[in-house]
Amino acid sequence: MGFDQLLTKVFGSSNQRFLKSVQPLVEKINELEPAIKKLSDEQLRGRTAEFKEQLQLAVADASDPEDRKRREREALEEILPEAFAIVREASVRTTGMRHFDVQLIGGVVLHQGKIARCEPVKARRSLLPFRRTSIL
């Protein structure tokens, strides 16, 4: 066993470490699911306006572009679990399909600006990052 293999066995691969770091976020999204299911269609739609307002308030008094970007990123991280849970529920209501945890992870990867490769084609239905884009 080589040194690289030993390190990978002890610390895990970079993918394994990333998945471990994202797992609490996926669990939070899953925890929100029962509460989100109880919302009416109008309440689900209304949350988008609330998210937009929350983002606008977060960056309202930003002193420079770098400060604005930092504040926007923090605000997005704060609303991300609920936004993803809402998109998941909207998908269930409109298409009858529920996003799997792996698709949530793919959405997080795209939200972070990283590249995500989805296989098979059915896995590509993850529209979660578009929620973030539509809020901005």
N, CA, C and O atoms as CSV, one atom per row, in Angstrom:
chain,resi,resn,atom,element,x,y,z
A,1,MET,N,N,0.845,-1.171,0.000
A,1,MET,CA,C,0.000,0.000,0.000
A,1,MET,C,C,0.897,1.242,0.000
A,1,MET,O,O,1.780,1.383,0.845
A,2,GLY,N,N,0.652,2.141,-0.966
A,2,GLY,CA,C,1.450,3.348,-1.069
A,2,GLY,C,C,1.022,4.394,-0.046
A,2,GLY,O,O,-0.017,4.276,0.604
A,3,PHE,N,N,1.846,5.407,0.070
A,3,PHE,CA,C,1.578,6.480,1.036
A,3,PHE,C,C,0.268,7.200,0.727
A,3,PHE,O,O,-0.501,7.508,1.637
A,4,ASP,N,N,0.011,7.471,-0.563
A,4,ASP,CA,C,-1.237,8.129,-0.965
A,4,ASP,C,C,-2.447,7.282,-0.596
A,4,ASP,O,O,-3.450,7.796,-0.102
A,5,GLN,N,N,-2.345,5.988,-0.840
A,5,GLN,CA,C,-3.445,5.082,-0.507
A,5,GLN,C,C,-3.682,5.035,0.993
A,5,GLN,O,O,-4.827,4.970,1.441
A,6,LEU,N,N,-2.613,5.068,1.764
A,6,LEU,CA,C,-2.725,5.070,3.222
A,6,LEU,C,C,-3.442,6.336,3.698
A,6,LEU,O,O,-4.337,6.272,4.541
A,7,LEU,N,N,-3.037,7.490,3.149
A,7,LEU,CA,C,-3.688,8.748,3.528
A,7,LEU,C,C,-5.173,8.738,3.158
A,7,LEU,O,O,-6.022,9.191,3.925
A,8,THR,N,N,-5.464,8.218,1.978
A,8,THR,CA,C,-6.859,8.141,1.542
A,8,THR,C,C,-7.663,7.224,2.454
A,8,THR,O,O,-8.812,7.519,2.782
A,9,LYS,N,N,-7.061,6.119,2.859
A,9,LYS,CA,C,-7.751,5.186,3.742
A,9,LYS,C,C,-8.018,5.817,5.107
A,9,LYS,O,O,-9.075,5.587,5.694
A,10,VAL,N,N,-7.089,6.596,5.610
A,10,VAL,CA,C,-7.233,7.223,6.928
A,10,VAL,C,C,-8.170,8.430,6.867
A,10,VAL,O,O,-9.077,8.554,7.690
A,11,PHE,N,N,-7.955,9.314,5.900
A,11,PHE,CA,C,-8.692,10.570,5.854
A,11,PHE,C,C,-9.848,10.572,4.861
A,11,PHE,O,O,-10.692,11.467,4.900
A,12,GLY,N,N,-9.897,9.596,3.986
A,12,GLY,CA,C,-10.924,9.553,2.953
A,12,GLY,C,C,-10.482,10.359,1.742
A,12,GLY,O,O,-9.576,11.190,1.817
A,13,SER,N,N,-11.146,10.091,0.625
A,13,SER,CA,C,-10.826,10.835,-0.592
A,13,SER,C,C,-11.414,12.232,-0.482
A,13,SER,O,O,-12.193,12.508,0.430
A,14,SER,N,N,-11.048,13.113,-1.400
A,14,SER,CA,C,-11.596,14.469,-1.366
A,14,SER,C,C,-13.108,14.437,-1.561
A,14,SER,O,O,-13.823,15.248,-0.973
A,15,ASN,N,N,-13.600,13.513,-2.378
A,15,ASN,CA,C,-15.050,13.370,-2.558
A,15,ASN,C,C,-15.724,12.930,-1.267
A,15,ASN,O,O,-16.769,13.467,-0.899
A,16,GLN,N,N,-15.146,11.971,-0.587
A,16,GLN,CA,C,-15.718,11.492,0.669
A,16,GLN,C,C,-15.751,12.611,1.714
A,16,GLN,O,O,-16.726,12.746,2.453
A,17,ARG,N,N,-14.692,13.404,1.772
A,17,ARG,CA,C,-14.654,14.520,2.731
A,17,ARG,C,C,-15.692,15.571,2.366
A,17,ARG,O,O,-16.340,16.138,3.245
A,18,PHE,N,N,-15.854,15.833,1.062
A,18,PHE,CA,C,-16.851,16.806,0.632
A,18,PHE,C,C,-18.256,16.319,0.987
A,18,PHE,O,O,-19.060,17.079,1.527
A,19,LEU,N,N,-18.549,15.058,0.686
A,19,LEU,CA,C,-19.872,14.507,0.989
A,19,LEU,C,C,-20.158,14.560,2.483
A,19,LEU,O,O,-21.281,14.841,2.901
A,20,LYS,N,N,-19.142,14.290,3.275
A,20,LYS,CA,C,-19.296,14.351,4.724
A,20,LYS,C,C,-19.592,15.785,5.176
A,20,LYS,O,O,-20.350,15.989,6.125
A,21,SER,N,N,-19.006,16.767,4.508
A,21,SER,CA,C,-19.234,18.164,4.878
A,21,SER,C,C,-20.615,18.655,4.452
A,21,SER,O,O,-21.165,19.562,5.077
A,22,VAL,N,N,-21.183,18.068,3.398
A,22,VAL,CA,C,-22.493,18.477,2.877
A,22,VAL,C,C,-23.635,17.738,3.579
A,22,VAL,O,O,-24.772,18.211,3.576
A,23,GLN,N,N,-23.345,16.600,4.169
A,23,GLN,CA,C,-24.393,15.769,4.769
A,23,GLN,C,C,-25.258,16.518,5.798
A,23,GLN,O,O,-26.475,16.333,5.792
A,24,PRO,N,N,-24.688,17.353,6.679
A,24,PRO,CA,C,-25.557,18.073,7.620
A,24,PRO,C,C,-26.568,18.987,6.916
A,24,PRO,O,O,-27.691,19.152,7.394
A,25,LEU,N,N,-26.182,19.570,5.804
A,25,LEU,CA,C,-27.087,20.424,5.043
A,25,LEU,C,C,-28.228,19.599,4.450
A,25,LEU,O,O,-29.384,20.020,4.486
A,26,VAL,N,N,-27.910,18.438,3.909
A,26,VAL,CA,C,-28.928,17.545,3.355
A,26,VAL,C,C,-29.880,17.100,4.467
A,26,VAL,O,O,-31.092,17.038,4.261
A,27,GLU,N,N,-29.338,16.792,5.631
A,27,GLU,CA,C,-30.181,16.394,6.768
A,27,GLU,C,C,-31.110,17.534,7.184
A,27,GLU,O,O,-32.271,17.295,7.515
A,28,LYS,N,N,-30.613,18.761,7.171
A,28,LYS,CA,C,-31.433,19.924,7.519
A,28,LYS,C,C,-32.582,20.086,6.515
A,28,LYS,O,O,-33.718,20.355,6.907
A,29,ILE,N,N,-32.287,19.923,5.236
A,29,ILE,CA,C,-33.319,20.013,4.197
A,29,ILE,C,C,-34.371,18.941,4.433
A,29,ILE,O,O,-35.569,19.208,4.335
A,30,ASN,N,N,-33.923,17.725,4.746
A,30,ASN,CA,C,-34.848,16.625,5.004
A,30,ASN,C,C,-35.688,16.881,6.254
A,30,ASN,O,O,-36.863,16.515,6.290
A,31,GLU,N,N,-35.109,17.498,7.267
A,31,GLU,CA,C,-35.851,17.818,8.491
A,31,GLU,C,C,-36.962,18.835,8.226
A,31,GLU,O,O,-38.002,18.800,8.884
A,32,LEU,N,N,-36.751,19.733,7.276
A,32,LEU,CA,C,-37.744,20.756,6.959
A,32,LEU,C,C,-38.925,20.214,6.152
A,32,LEU,O,O,-39.975,20.852,6.083
A,33,GLU,N,N,-38.757,19.054,5.552
A,33,GLU,CA,C,-39.761,18.517,4.638
A,33,GLU,C,C,-41.167,18.421,5.245
A,33,GLU,O,O,-42.118,18.855,4.594
A,34,PRO,N,N,-41.352,17.876,6.457
A,34,PRO,CA,C,-42.718,17.786,7.000
A,34,PRO,C,C,-43.390,19.159,7.166
A,34,PRO,O,O,-44.583,19.302,6.894
A,35,ALA,N,N,-42.636,20.151,7.605
A,35,ALA,CA,C,-43.201,21.491,7.784
A,35,ALA,C,C,-43.549,22.127,6.443
A,35,ALA,O,O,-44.570,22.804,6.322
A,36,ILE,N,N,-42.711,21.913,5.443
A,36,ILE,CA,C,-42.934,22.480,4.113
A,36,ILE,C,C,-44.154,21.831,3.458
A,36,ILE,O,O,-44.906,22.498,2.748
A,37,LYS,N,N,-44.349,20.540,3.694
A,37,LYS,CA,C,-45.501,19.825,3.128
A,37,LYS,C,C,-46.825,20.447,3.578
A,37,LYS,O,O,-47.815,20.403,2.847
A,38,LYS,N,N,-46.838,21.020,4.774
A,38,LYS,CA,C,-48.063,21.593,5.341
A,38,LYS,C,C,-48.431,22.937,4.714
A,38,LYS,O,O,-49.565,23.393,4.857
A,39,LEU,N,N,-47.484,23.575,4.020
A,39,LEU,CA,C,-47.743,24.888,3.429
A,39,LEU,C,C,-48.650,24.767,2.207
A,39,LEU,O,O,-48.599,23.782,1.470
A,40,SER,N,N,-49.476,25.785,2.013
A,40,SER,CA,C,-50.311,25.829,0.813
A,40,SER,C,C,-49.451,26.250,-0.376
A,40,SER,O,O,-48.315,26.695,-0.208
A,41,ASP,N,N,-50.009,26.103,-1.580
A,41,ASP,CA,C,-49.286,26.534,-2.779
A,41,ASP,C,C,-48.964,28.021,-2.703
A,41,ASP,O,O,-47.870,28.442,-3.078
A,42,GLU,N,N,-49.901,28.805,-2.225
A,42,GLU,CA,C,-49.683,30.262,-2.106
A,42,GLU,C,C,-48.565,30.567,-1.109
A,42,GLU,O,O,-47.744,31.454,-1.343
A,43,GLN,N,N,-48.538,29.847,-0.022
A,43,GLN,CA,C,-47.479,30.060,0.970
A,43,GLN,C,C,-46.114,29.691,0.395
A,43,GLN,O,O,-45.117,30.362,0.662
A,44,LEU,N,N,-46.077,28.623,-0.392
A,44,LEU,CA,C,-44.808,28.255,-1.040
A,44,LEU,C,C,-44.350,29.372,-1.964
A,44,LEU,O,O,-43.183,29.761,-1.936
A,45,ARG,N,N,-45.265,29.894,-2.787
A,45,ARG,CA,C,-44.911,30.995,-3.695
A,45,ARG,C,C,-44.482,32.235,-2.914
A,45,ARG,O,O,-43.561,32.945,-3.319
A,46,GLY,N,N,-45.145,32.484,-1.811
A,46,GLY,CA,C,-44.836,33.658,-0.999
A,46,GLY,C,C,-43.445,33.640,-0.397
A,46,GLY,O,O,-42.858,34.692,-0.142
A,47,ARG,N,N,-42.921,32.456,-0.171
A,47,ARG,CA,C,-41.576,32.362,0.409
A,47,ARG,C,C,-40.519,32.943,-0.533
A,47,ARG,O,O,-39.507,33.463,-0.063
A,48,THR,N,N,-40.729,32.867,-1.846
A,48,THR,CA,C,-39.763,33.442,-2.782
A,48,THR,C,C,-39.637,34.941,-2.566
A,48,THR,O,O,-38.530,35.477,-2.526
A,49,ALA,N,N,-40.768,35.616,-2.425
A,49,ALA,CA,C,-40.731,37.062,-2.170
A,49,ALA,C,C,-40.029,37.351,-0.843
A,49,ALA,O,O,-39.266,38.311,-0.735
A,50,GLU,N,N,-40.286,36.524,0.154
A,50,GLU,CA,C,-39.618,36.711,1.446
A,50,GLU,C,C,-38.113,36.491,1.327
A,50,GLU,O,O,-37.327,37.212,1.942
A,51,PHE,N,N,-37.715,35.504,0.540
A,51,PHE,CA,C,-36.281,35.267,0.328
A,51,PHE,C,C,-35.637,36.472,-0.349
A,51,PHE,O,O,-34.554,36.902,0.048
A,52,LYS,N,N,-36.297,37.020,-1.370
A,52,LYS,CA,C,-35.765,38.187,-2.071
A,52,LYS,C,C,-35.602,39.362,-1.118
A,52,LYS,O,O,-34.587,40.059,-1.137
A,53,GLU,N,N,-36.607,39.571,-0.290
A,53,GLU,CA,C,-36.550,40.673,0.681
A,53,GLU,C,C,-35.420,40.454,1.675
A,53,GLU,O,O,-34.701,41.391,2.022
A,54,GLN,N,N,-35.265,39.221,2.129
A,54,GLN,CA,C,-34.196,38.893,3.065
A,54,GLN,C,C,-32.822,39.186,2.449
A,54,GLN,O,O,-31.939,39.716,3.123
A,55,LEU,N,N,-32.649,38.843,1.181
A,55,LEU,CA,C,-31.386,39.113,0.499
A,55,LEU,C,C,-31.153,40.604,0.319
A,55,LEU,O,O,-30.038,41.089,0.508
A,56,GLN,N,N,-32.207,41.332,-0.046
A,56,GLN,CA,C,-32.078,42.779,-0.222
A,56,GLN,C,C,-31.699,43.462,1.084
A,56,GLN,O,O,-30.866,44.368,1.094
A,57,LEU,N,N,-32.302,43.034,2.178
A,57,LEU,CA,C,-31.969,43.609,3.480
A,57,LEU,C,C,-30.532,43.290,3.880
A,57,LEU,O,O,-29.853,44.113,4.495
A,58,ALA,N,N,-30.079,42.105,3.531
A,58,ALA,CA,C,-28.722,41.691,3.898
A,58,ALA,C,C,-27.655,42.537,3.222
A,58,ALA,O,O,-26.594,42.775,3.799
A,59,VAL,N,N,-27.928,42.997,1.996
A,59,VAL,CA,C,-26.914,43.739,1.240
A,59,VAL,C,C,-27.223,45.234,1.154
A,59,VAL,O,O,-26.487,45.977,0.505
A,60,ALA,N,N,-28.291,45.678,1.792
A,60,ALA,CA,C,-28.774,47.059,1.652
A,60,ALA,C,C,-27.701,48.104,1.969
A,60,ALA,O,O,-27.542,49.071,1.224
A,61,ASP,N,N,-26.985,47.921,3.039
A,61,ASP,CA,C,-26.002,48.941,3.435
A,61,ASP,C,C,-24.564,48.464,3.241
A,61,ASP,O,O,-23.667,48.857,3.987
A,62,ALA,N,N,-24.354,47.629,2.251
A,62,ALA,CA,C,-23.007,47.143,1.956
A,62,ALA,C,C,-22.142,48.313,1.492
A,62,ALA,O,O,-22.568,49.138,0.683
A,63,SER,N,N,-20.942,48.365,2.011
A,63,SER,CA,C,-20.068,49.510,1.742
A,63,SER,C,C,-19.327,49.421,0.408
A,63,SER,O,O,-19.028,50.449,-0.198
A,64,ASP,N,N,-19.032,48.230,-0.047
A,64,ASP,CA,C,-18.314,48.063,-1.315
A,64,ASP,C,C,-18.718,46.740,-1.958
A,64,ASP,O,O,-19.373,45.917,-1.318
A,65,PRO,N,N,-18.338,46.529,-3.200
A,65,PRO,CA,C,-18.738,45.294,-3.903
A,65,PRO,C,C,-18.302,44.012,-3.193
A,65,PRO,O,O,-19.039,43.026,-3.187
A,66,GLU,N,N,-17.133,44.020,-2.606
A,66,GLU,CA,C,-16.645,42.826,-1.908
A,66,GLU,C,C,-17.488,42.533,-0.670
A,66,GLU,O,O,-17.803,41.377,-0.386
A,67,ASP,N,N,-17.849,43.580,0.063
A,67,ASP,CA,C,-18.707,43.438,1.241
A,67,ASP,C,C,-20.092,42.950,0.828
A,67,ASP,O,O,-20.683,42.099,1.493
A,68,ARG,N,N,-20.600,43.490,-0.267
A,68,ARG,CA,C,-21.917,43.069,-0.774
A,68,ARG,C,C,-21.902,41.582,-1.138
A,68,ARG,O,O,-22.828,40.842,-0.806
A,69,LYS,N,N,-20.848,41.160,-1.819
A,69,LYS,CA,C,-20.729,39.761,-2.230
A,69,LYS,C,C,-20.673,38.840,-1.013
A,69,LYS,O,O,-21.314,37.790,-0.995
A,70,ARG,N,N,-19.906,39.236,0.003
A,70,ARG,CA,C,-19.785,38.439,1.225
A,70,ARG,C,C,-21.131,38.332,1.931
A,70,ARG,O,O,-21.533,37.245,2.348
A,71,ARG,N,N,-21.827,39.457,2.065
A,71,ARG,CA,C,-23.137,39.461,2.733
A,71,ARG,C,C,-24.169,38.641,1.955
A,71,ARG,O,O,-24.975,37.916,2.537
A,72,GLU,N,N,-24.125,38.772,0.640
A,72,GLU,CA,C,-25.051,38.009,-0.204
A,72,GLU,C,C,-24.808,36.514,-0.041
A,72,GLU,O,O,-25.754,35.735,0.075
A,73,ARG,N,N,-23.553,36.123,-0.032
A,73,ARG,CA,C,-23.186,34.714,0.134
A,73,ARG,C,C,-23.681,34.185,1.487
A,73,ARG,O,O,-24.226,33.084,1.563
A,74,GLU,N,N,-23.490,34.972,2.548
A,74,GLU,CA,C,-23.941,34.566,3.878
A,74,GLU,C,C,-25.458,34.421,3.933
A,74,GLU,O,O,-25.975,33.468,4.516
A,75,ALA,N,N,-26.171,35.375,3.322
A,75,ALA,CA,C,-27.634,35.322,3.313
A,75,ALA,C,C,-28.129,34.115,2.524
A,75,ALA,O,O,-29.086,33.453,2.928
A,76,LEU,N,N,-27.475,33.829,1.398
A,76,LEU,CA,C,-27.862,32.665,0.600
A,76,LEU,C,C,-27.630,31.366,1.368
A,76,LEU,O,O,-28.453,30.452,1.312
A,77,GLU,N,N,-26.521,31.287,2.078
A,77,GLU,CA,C,-26.240,30.090,2.871
A,77,GLU,C,C,-27.301,29.904,3.952
A,77,GLU,O,O,-27.662,28.777,4.293
A,78,GLU,N,N,-27.791,31.007,4.481
A,78,GLU,CA,C,-28.808,30.951,5.539
A,78,GLU,C,C,-30.144,30.431,5.007
A,78,GLU,O,O,-30.811,29.642,5.676
A,79,ILE,N,N,-30.537,30.868,3.813
A,79,ILE,CA,C,-31.845,30.464,3.281
A,79,ILE,C,C,-31.795,29.181,2.457
A,79,ILE,O,O,-32.838,28.620,2.121
A,80,LEU,N,N,-30.596,28.716,2.130
A,80,LEU,CA,C,-30.450,27.563,1.239
A,80,LEU,C,C,-31.234,26.329,1.666
A,80,LEU,O,O,-31.923,25.753,0.824
A,81,PRO,N,N,-31.173,25.883,2.926
A,81,PRO,CA,C,-31.917,24.662,3.275
A,81,PRO,C,C,-33.427,24.798,3.026
A,81,PRO,O,O,-34.047,23.898,2.459
A,82,GLU,N,N,-34.002,25.901,3.443
A,82,GLU,CA,C,-35.442,26.075,3.243
A,82,GLU,C,C,-35.781,26.228,1.762
A,82,GLU,O,O,-36.784,25.686,1.298
A,83,ALA,N,N,-34.958,26.955,1.022
A,83,ALA,CA,C,-35.213,27.130,-0.412
A,83,ALA,C,C,-35.170,25.786,-1.131
A,83,ALA,O,O,-36.025,25.514,-1.974
A,84,PHE,N,N,-34.198,24.948,-0.814
A,84,PHE,CA,C,-34.109,23.639,-1.443
A,84,PHE,C,C,-35.288,22.761,-1.029
A,84,PHE,O,O,-35.817,22.014,-1.852
A,85,ALA,N,N,-35.709,22.842,0.240
A,85,ALA,CA,C,-36.856,22.056,0.697
A,85,ALA,C,C,-38.127,22.493,-0.027
A,85,ALA,O,O,-38.974,21.662,-0.355
A,86,ILE,N,N,-38.260,23.785,-0.273
A,86,ILE,CA,C,-39.426,24.312,-0.983
A,86,ILE,C,C,-39.423,23.853,-2.435
A,86,ILE,O,O,-40.464,23.470,-2.968
A,87,VAL,N,N,-38.267,23.889,-3.074
A,87,VAL,CA,C,-38.182,23.427,-4.460
A,87,VAL,C,C,-38.503,21.941,-4.535
A,87,VAL,O,O,-39.188,21.494,-5.455
A,88,ARG,N,N,-38.015,21.190,-3.586
A,88,ARG,CA,C,-38.302,19.749,-3.564
A,88,ARG,C,C,-39.811,19.518,-3.463
A,88,ARG,O,O,-40.361,18.688,-4.187
A,89,GLU,N,N,-40.477,20.244,-2.573
A,89,GLU,CA,C,-41.924,20.090,-2.407
A,89,GLU,C,C,-42.676,20.570,-3.645
A,89,GLU,O,O,-43.660,19.953,-4.053
A,90,ALA,N,N,-42.216,21.668,-4.243
A,90,ALA,CA,C,-42.856,22.156,-5.469
A,90,ALA,C,C,-42.737,21.121,-6.579
A,90,ALA,O,O,-43.665,20.946,-7.368
A,91,SER,N,N,-41.612,20.443,-6.642
A,91,SER,CA,C,-41.426,19.394,-7.639
A,91,SER,C,C,-42.403,18.242,-7.401
A,91,SER,O,O,-42.992,17.714,-8.345
A,92,VAL,N,N,-42.570,17.862,-6.150
A,92,VAL,CA,C,-43.507,16.787,-5.825
A,92,VAL,C,C,-44.919,17.179,-6.251
A,92,VAL,O,O,-45.647,16.369,-6.825
A,93,ARG,N,N,-45.302,18.418,-5.971
A,93,ARG,CA,C,-46.663,18.868,-6.268
A,93,ARG,C,C,-46.916,19.044,-7.764
A,93,ARG,O,O,-48.024,18.797,-8.239
A,94,THR,N,N,-45.907,19.465,-8.499
A,94,THR,CA,C,-46.127,19.754,-9.923
A,94,THR,C,C,-45.818,18.576,-10.841
A,94,THR,O,O,-46.486,18.389,-11.857
A,95,THR,N,N,-44.808,17.781,-10.488
A,95,THR,CA,C,-44.415,16.679,-11.378
A,95,THR,C,C,-44.649,15.306,-10.770
A,95,THR,O,O,-44.613,14.292,-11.467
A,96,GLY,N,N,-44.891,15.283,-9.456
A,96,GLY,CA,C,-45.040,13.997,-8.779
A,96,GLY,C,C,-43.720,13.324,-8.479
A,96,GLY,O,O,-43.696,12.186,-8.009
A,97,MET,N,N,-42.612,14.014,-8.746
A,97,MET,CA,C,-41.281,13.437,-8.496
A,97,MET,C,C,-40.591,14.208,-7.369
A,97,MET,O,O,-40.648,15.436,-7.306
A,98,ARG,N,N,-39.943,13.462,-6.490
A,98,ARG,CA,C,-39.242,14.043,-5.348
A,98,ARG,C,C,-37.741,13.947,-5.594
A,98,ARG,O,O,-37.235,12.904,-6.010
A,99,HIS,N,N,-37.031,15.051,-5.333
A,99,HIS,CA,C,-35.575,15.039,-5.480
A,99,HIS,C,C,-34.968,14.093,-4.445
A,99,HIS,O,O,-35.339,14.108,-3.271
A,100,PHE,N,N,-34.037,13.283,-4.903
A,100,PHE,CA,C,-33.292,12.400,-4.012
A,100,PHE,C,C,-32.186,13.205,-3.331
A,100,PHE,O,O,-31.827,14.295,-3.775
A,101,ASP,N,N,-31.659,12.648,-2.252
A,101,ASP,CA,C,-30.581,13.328,-1.530
A,101,ASP,C,C,-29.389,13.619,-2.433
A,101,ASP,O,O,-28.763,14.672,-2.317
A,102,VAL,N,N,-29.075,12.690,-3.332
A,102,VAL,CA,C,-27.941,12.892,-4.233
A,102,VAL,C,C,-28.183,14.107,-5.136
A,102,VAL,O,O,-27.234,14.792,-5.517
A,103,GLN,N,N,-29.438,14.373,-5.477
A,103,GLN,CA,C,-29.750,15.549,-6.294
A,103,GLN,C,C,-29.629,16.822,-5.468
A,103,GLN,O,O,-29.250,17.870,-5.990
A,104,LEU,N,N,-29.949,16.734,-4.180
A,104,LEU,CA,C,-29.721,17.876,-3.294
A,104,LEU,C,C,-28.233,18.201,-3.245
A,104,LEU,O,O,-27.835,19.364,-3.302
A,105,ILE,N,N,-27.426,17.164,-3.140
A,105,ILE,CA,C,-25.973,17.355,-3.113
A,105,ILE,C,C,-25.514,18.002,-4.420
A,105,ILE,O,O,-24.686,18.912,-4.406
A,106,GLY,N,N,-26.052,17.533,-5.550
A,106,GLY,CA,C,-25.720,18.142,-6.836
A,106,GLY,C,C,-26.105,19.612,-6.872
A,106,GLY,O,O,-25.364,20.433,-7.413
A,107,GLY,N,N,-27.258,19.954,-6.302
A,107,GLY,CA,C,-27.679,21.344,-6.234
A,107,GLY,C,C,-26.730,22.180,-5.384
A,107,GLY,O,O,-26.428,23.324,-5.726
A,108,VAL,N,N,-26.265,21.613,-4.286
A,108,VAL,CA,C,-25.311,22.316,-3.418
A,108,VAL,C,C,-24.001,22.548,-4.166
A,108,VAL,O,O,-23.416,23.628,-4.088
A,109,VAL,N,N,-23.552,21.540,-4.881
A,109,VAL,CA,C,-22.311,21.655,-5.661
A,109,VAL,C,C,-22.440,22.800,-6.669
A,109,VAL,O,O,-21.540,23.632,-6.789
A,110,LEU,N,N,-23.551,22.837,-7.384
A,110,LEU,CA,C,-23.761,23.906,-8.365
A,110,LEU,C,C,-23.899,25.263,-7.683
A,110,LEU,O,O,-23.386,26.261,-8.189
A,111,HIS,N,N,-24.581,25.311,-6.548
A,111,HIS,CA,C,-24.726,26.553,-5.791
A,111,HIS,C,C,-23.354,27.098,-5.395
A,111,HIS,O,O,-23.142,28.311,-5.392
A,112,GLN,N,N,-22.437,26.214,-5.067
A,112,GLN,CA,C,-21.095,26.621,-4.657
A,112,GLN,C,C,-20.200,26.968,-5.846
A,112,GLN,O,O,-19.037,27.333,-5.671
A,113,GLY,N,N,-20.750,26.853,-7.052
A,113,GLY,CA,C,-19.979,27.202,-8.233
A,113,GLY,C,C,-19.029,26.118,-8.682
A,113,GLY,O,O,-18.117,26.371,-9.469
A,114,LYS,N,N,-19.232,24.935,-8.195
A,114,LYS,CA,C,-18.399,23.811,-8.601
A,114,LYS,C,C,-19.096,23.085,-9.734
A,114,LYS,O,O,-20.267,23.340,-10.016
A,115,ILE,N,N,-18.393,22.197,-10.369
A,115,ILE,CA,C,-18.953,21.437,-11.488
A,115,ILE,C,C,-19.566,20.165,-10.938
A,115,ILE,O,O,-18.974,19.483,-10.102
A,116,ALA,N,N,-20.778,19.849,-11.425
A,116,ALA,CA,C,-21.439,18.607,-11.016
A,116,ALA,C,C,-21.790,17.812,-12.260
A,116,ALA,O,O,-22.354,18.348,-13.214
A,117,ARG,N,N,-21.455,16.550,-12.243
A,117,ARG,CA,C,-21.805,15.677,-13.355
A,117,ARG,C,C,-22.893,14.740,-12.876
A,117,ARG,O,O,-22.709,14.000,-11.911
A,118,CYS,N,N,-24.023,14.776,-13.553
A,118,CYS,CA,C,-25.170,13.960,-13.158
A,118,CYS,C,C,-25.367,12.815,-14.137
A,118,CYS,O,O,-25.515,13.039,-15.339
A,119,GLU,N,N,-25.370,11.625,-13.641
A,119,GLU,CA,C,-25.686,10.431,-14.423
A,119,GLU,C,C,-26.665,9.624,-13.607
A,119,GLU,O,O,-26.506,9.607,-12.386
A,120,PRO,N,N,-27.609,8.990,-14.123
A,120,PRO,CA,C,-28.081,9.016,-15.493
A,120,PRO,C,C,-28.883,10.277,-15.794
A,120,PRO,O,O,-28.921,11.205,-14.987
A,121,VAL,N,N,-29.510,10.303,-16.940
A,121,VAL,CA,C,-30.243,11.485,-17.392
A,121,VAL,C,C,-31.310,11.894,-16.384
A,121,VAL,O,O,-31.526,13.088,-16.180
A,122,LYS,N,N,-31.984,10.937,-15.750
A,122,LYS,CA,C,-33.036,11.270,-14.783
A,122,LYS,C,C,-32.493,12.098,-13.631
A,122,LYS,O,O,-33.222,12.901,-13.050
A,123,ALA,N,N,-31.233,11.916,-13.298
A,123,ALA,CA,C,-30.640,12.678,-12.204
A,123,ALA,C,C,-30.498,14.152,-12.557
A,123,ALA,O,O,-30.314,14.982,-11.667
A,124,ARG,N,N,-30.578,14.486,-13.822
A,124,ARG,CA,C,-30.384,15.864,-14.266
A,124,ARG,C,C,-31.599,16.743,-14.029
A,124,ARG,O,O,-31.566,17.929,-14.356
A,125,ARG,N,N,-32.653,16.207,-13.479
A,125,ARG,CA,C,-33.844,17.015,-13.257
A,125,ARG,C,C,-33.726,17.914,-12.039
A,125,ARG,O,O,-34.682,18.591,-11.661
A,126,SER,N,N,-32.569,17.916,-11.437
A,126,SER,CA,C,-32.356,18.738,-10.251
A,126,SER,C,C,-32.354,20.218,-10.633
A,126,SER,O,O,-31.390,20.717,-11.215
A,127,LEU,N,N,-33.424,20.902,-10.304
A,127,LEU,CA,C,-33.559,22.317,-10.630
A,127,LEU,C,C,-33.227,23.206,-9.444
A,127,LEU,O,O,-33.479,24.410,-9.481
A,128,LEU,N,N,-32.670,22.629,-8.404
A,128,LEU,CA,C,-32.456,23.371,-7.171
A,128,LEU,C,C,-31.619,24.631,-7.332
A,128,LEU,O,O,-31.973,25.653,-6.743
A,129,PRO,N,N,-30.523,24.619,-8.101
A,129,PRO,CA,C,-29.733,25.844,-8.185
A,129,PRO,C,C,-30.483,26.979,-8.869
A,129,PRO,O,O,-30.156,28.147,-8.657
A,130,PHE,N,N,-31.486,26.654,-9.689
A,130,PHE,CA,C,-32.231,27.705,-10.360
A,130,PHE,C,C,-33.074,28.490,-9.369
A,130,PHE,O,O,-33.391,29.650,-9.633
A,131,ARG,N,N,-33.444,27.912,-8.259
A,131,ARG,CA,C,-34.163,28.618,-7.206
A,131,ARG,C,C,-33.284,29.767,-6.715
A,131,ARG,O,O,-33.752,30.898,-6.580
A,132,ARG,N,N,-32.025,29.477,-6.453
A,132,ARG,CA,C,-31.095,30.494,-5.972
A,132,ARG,C,C,-30.970,31.613,-7.009
A,132,ARG,O,O,-31.019,32.794,-6.665
A,133,THR,N,N,-30.808,31.236,-8.273
A,133,THR,CA,C,-30.653,32.227,-9.328
A,133,THR,C,C,-31.900,33.081,-9.461
A,133,THR,O,O,-31.799,34.291,-9.669
A,134,SER,N,N,-33.073,32.476,-9.346
A,134,SER,CA,C,-34.298,33.236,-9.509
A,134,SER,C,C,-34.529,34.206,-8.358
A,134,SER,O,O,-35.215,35.214,-8.526
A,135,ILE,N,N,-33.967,33.914,-7.200
A,135,ILE,CA,C,-34.111,34.812,-6.060
A,135,ILE,C,C,-33.342,36.098,-6.310
A,135,ILE,O,O,-33.796,37.183,-5.950
A,136,LEU,N,N,-32.171,35.970,-6.931
A,136,LEU,CA,C,-31.334,37.139,-7.190
A,136,LEU,C,C,-31.920,37.900,-8.327
A,136,LEU,O,O,-31.378,38.932,-8.724
